[in-house]
Structure formats: structure tokens, C-alpha cells
Amino acid sequence: MARIKKLPKFVKLLRPEKVVKAKFDVKAFAEVAAKAAALPGELGQYQNHIDEGEGITTYFWQAKKLGYGDWRWSVTIYQHDPATEPSLCEVVMVPGEDSLIAPKWVPWAERLADYQALQIELEKQAALDAAEASEPEELAVADLEEGEETKQ
């Protein structure tokens, strides 16, 4: 039989890396973050998640906050690989497709310019209305003067 030779102590054998299953439940980690951000009773059912690539995943829960129909709690998590601890990126409420949201913001200078243009148009219209209103009176005065001339 062949005899196995012992290796010297300074030689280290590298073991092949084992496939590590996820040590961390990232969804549970995200849910804890969402519960910490929401008031009690504001976090609803889990809806879905989006894998955004490069270790970033966003999880969504229904928002039960009054006045925020169809809004969702969004929790974004970064995890380099399954063996590393996840990092919390952000927790925020986002509107859904049918959510009531504020209109797009318009700078004050643009709103002021629109207001001033409207005022100019209103002044022009008021002047035209005043001119039209005075025309029948002038015609009536002219008709009276003509009638007086025919009587004489």
C-alpha cells in the first residue's frame, strides 16, 4: 500500500468555500425597519419586493395611515452577499397609481407672471365691455338728435 506523506506544518490547505445560505432574513429585517418608522397600526400587509440589482432590494407594505389611500411603505435594503449583514438604505411612504398627490410645484416667478398676464387680459376685456356698453347710449343720443332735427 502507498504510504500517505504528512505535509509540513507551514503548508496550509485551503478548503473550498462552501455555499453559504442566507444567514439573515432580509424581509424580516425590512419589516422591523418599517414598523419602527410607522406608528402602531399604520403598517399593513406585505405586498411585494423589487430586486433592483447590485444587492439592493426594495420591499413594500400597505400603508394604513388615514388620508393616505393606496400609499405604500417602501423599505430599501442593501446586502452585498448572503453572508454579510444587510444595511438599511431608506424607509419612506410612496404613492401608488391611484393615490392622491399634490400637483407639480410651479416657481413663484412663473405663477406671478401668469397672474400678471391674466390681470392685463381682464383689464382689456373690461375696457372692451365698457366701450360696447357706451355705444348704444351714443347711438340713442344720435337718434334723439336726428329726431329733433326732423321735427323742426
C-alpha positions in Angstrom: 0.0 0.0 0.0 1.0 3.5 -0.7 2.0 5.5 2.3 0.5 9.0 2.8 3.1 11.5 3.4 2.5 14.2 6.0 2.8 17.7 4.9 5.0 20.2 6.8 3.3 22.4 9.4 3.9 25.6 7.4 1.7 24.4 4.5 -1.9 25.2 4.8 -4.5 23.5 2.7 -7.3 25.8 1.5 -10.7 24.3 1.9 -13.2 25.0 -0.9 -15.7 27.7 0.0 -19.0 26.4 1.0 -22.1 27.9 -0.5 -23.5 29.9 2.4 -27.2 30.1 2.7 -28.6 33.4 3.7 -27.8 34.0 7.4 -30.1 37.0 7.6 -33.8 37.1 6.9 -33.7 40.4 4.9 -37.5 40.6 4.6 -37.9 40.4 8.4 -35.1 43.0 8.8 -37.0 45.3 6.4 -40.3 44.7 8.2 -38.7 45.7 11.6 -37.4 48.9 9.9 -40.9 49.7 8.5 -42.6 49.0 11.9 -40.1 51.4 13.5 -40.9 54.2 11.1 -44.7 53.7 11.1 -47.0 54.5 14.0 -48.7 51.5 15.6 -51.4 50.1 13.3 -50.1 52.0 10.2 -48.2 49.1 8.6 -50.4 46.8 6.6 -49.9 43.5 4.7 -46.7 42.7 2.8 -47.3 43.4 -0.9 -44.2 42.6 -2.9 -40.5 43.3 -3.4 -38.3 44.6 -6.3 -34.8 43.4 -6.8 -33.0 46.5 -8.1 -29.7 44.8 -8.8 -26.2 45.1 -7.2 -27.5 43.8 -3.8 -30.3 46.4 -3.5 -33.9 45.2 -2.8 -37.0 47.3 -2.1 -39.8 45.8 0.0 -43.4 47.2 0.0 -46.1 47.0 2.6 -49.6 48.5 2.5 -50.0 51.8 4.4 -53.0 52.0 6.7 -52.4 55.7 7.6 -55.6 57.8 7.4 -55.8 60.0 4.4 -53.2 58.0 2.5 -55.3 55.6 0.4 -53.3 53.5 -2.0 -49.9 54.6 -0.5 -47.3 52.0 0.5 -44.4 51.8 2.9 -41.2 51.2 1.0 -38.0 49.8 2.6 -34.8 49.7 0.6 -32.1 47.3 1.8 -28.5 46.7 0.6 -26.8 43.3 1.1 -23.5 42.7 -0.6 -23.8 38.9 -0.4 -25.9 36.4 1.6 -23.2 36.1 4.2 -23.0 39.8 5.0 -25.2 41.7 7.3 -27.9 43.8 5.4 -27.8 47.6 5.6 -30.9 49.8 5.7 -30.9 52.5 2.9 -34.3 54.2 3.4 -37.8 53.8 4.8 -40.4 56.0 3.1 -44.1 56.2 2.1 -44.6 56.2 -1.7 -47.8 56.9 -3.6 -49.5 54.1 -5.7 -51.0 54.6 -9.1 -54.4 55.8 -7.8 -53.0 57.9 -4.9 -54.0 61.5 -4.3 -50.8 63.6 -4.6 -50.1 67.3 -4.7 -49.8 69.0 -8.0 -46.4 69.7 -9.5 -44.7 72.7 -7.9 -44.5 75.8 -10.0 -41.9 78.5 -9.1 -43.3 81.8 -7.8 -41.9 83.8 -10.7 -43.9 81.7 -13.2 -47.1 81.9 -11.1 -46.6 85.7 -10.7 -46.1 86.1 -14.5 -49.3 84.1 -15.2 -51.2 86.2 -12.7 -50.0 89.5 -14.2 -50.8 88.3 -17.8 -54.3 87.4 -16.6 -54.8 90.8 -15.0 -53.8 92.5 -18.3 -56.3 90.4 -20.2 -59.0 91.1 -17.7 -58.3 94.9 -18.0 -58.5 94.7 -21.8 -61.8 92.8 -21.6 -63.2 95.3 -19.1 -62.3 98.2 -21.4 -64.0 96.4 -24.4 -67.1 95.7 -22.3 -67.2 99.4 -21.3 -66.8 100.6 -24.9 -69.6 98.3 -26.0 -71.8 99.4 -23.2 -71.3 103.1 -24.1 -72.0 102.6 -27.8 -75.8 102.1 -27.5 -76.1 105.3 -25.4 -74.2 107.2 -28.1 -76.5 105.8 -30.8 -79.6 106.6 -28.7 -78.4 110.2 -28.3 -77.6 110.5 -32.0 -81.1 109.1 -32.8 -82.7 111.7 -30.5 -80.7 114.5 -32.1 -81.8 113.3 -35.6 -85.4 113.1 -34.4 -85.3 116.7 -33.1 -83.9 118.0 -36.4 -86.7 116.4 -38.4 -89.3 118.0 -36.1 -88.0 121.4 -36.7 
